[in-house]
Amino acid sequence: MELRIGNYLAASFLLEQEPQKWHVIAVLDSGKRATEFVEIHARSFLYLRFDDVEENRPGKQLPTKQFVQQSLDFAQGKDRLLVTCRAGQGRSVALAYLIGARERGVAESLKLLDATRHRPNRLVVSIGDAILEGLGALAAFDVWRVLNSRIRLADYYDDIEREFSALEARGACDRISES
């Protein structure tokens, strides 16, 4: 399985460049609406609506076992899967990590994580670990977090901003969620 992670901007651009080649899991903030873009450009798709939170907060939807199970079920047997959320740093990364852990094993799936770009949602990983009994996805993830705890995402904001600007210069924009 080819597995990609991206923010809405990068995912929109990829789907525009390669229509009907990707199956898509799109995680939307709980209050956001999807456009028809993914439906038109993806081979198949799954929308999930939960926020990038790890504890109850007023007005926010926590990730649930149902959402994670839907993602794992949807991904089963797919050859090319794109997982996206607004920033492409938390929810989508956690889901992609879990899907990769089931498909390729935990050690291989850890290679998807980039400490200079990603802060996977630990609650999503914890829920997925319970579903994927015995793989050790959460334990390996926690070790990865400790090993990368000195890397601050803020130190890489300029690099991330340059990547955004380069995509925008090529005509990319968020076509996945309504503003």
NORVEN-V612454 format. One line per field, one symbol per residue. psi: psi as a letter, one per 40 degrees, with the letter a starting at -180 (. if undefined). burial: + if it has 9 or more other C-alpha atoms within 8 Angstrom, else -. A space follows every 50 residues. Layout:
# NORVEN-V612454
psi=???
burial=???
This chain:
# NORVEN-V612454
psi=hhhihiiddddddddddgieeiihhhhiideiiiaeddddeidiihhigi igieihhheihiiidddddddddddheidhhhhiidefdcdddddddddd dddeidddddedhheedigihddddddddddfhedfdddddddddddede hhddeedddddddddddddeeiihedii.
burial=--+-+++++++++++---++++++++++++-+--+--+--+++-++-+++ ++++-----++++-+-+++-++--+--+-+++++++-+++++++++++++ ++--++-+++--+-+-++-++--++++++--+--++++-++--+------ --+--+---+---+--++---++-+++--
